[in-house]
Amino acid sequence: MPSRTRELAKHDYQHAIDLLNRRILRSPLRGVVVDRMLNPGDLSEAGTGRKPILKLAQIDPLLVEVALPLEAYGKLRVGMTGMVTPEGLEKRYPALVTVVDSVFDAASGMFGVRLEMKNRKASIPGGIRCRVEFAALGAAAPRPAKLKLK
């Protein structure tokens, strides 16, 4: 009889763990909480039309958005590397070009380039201005880029 009691206790324990795990939030990405939409004790909703609980910002990788003049178009390609220097930090970081826009801003004559920069140790804050240098262009981007949170 004691083995049957032990077996039931194991099942009760596993059931309690399963119930607890249903109440724990796990992020699908590595990031930081930017905003809390629901407070502890608030009722969350399931299904369509549900409210978000938290707003997360992904910090690894960081996205770098830069605007370049028309003369630079055609010199950069997806897969190339740029060197990013965040404002206030002396260190330069490599970043991979992931998007080169093919649509220009008519008013400014600029086009956009997006780079992805690894930030595994979360040592670089998102949202700060930075400079980007491309070897293919031979100089720094004329306007400061901005690190974006993904």
Secondary structure, 3 states (H helix, E strand, C coil): CHHHHHHHHHHHHHHHHHHHHCCCCCCCCCEEEEEECCCCCCCCCCCCCCCCCEEEEECCCEEEEEEEEHHHCCCCCCCCEEEEEECCCCCCEEEEEEEECCCCECCCCEEEEEEEECCCCCCCCCCCEEEEEECCCCEECCCCEEEECC
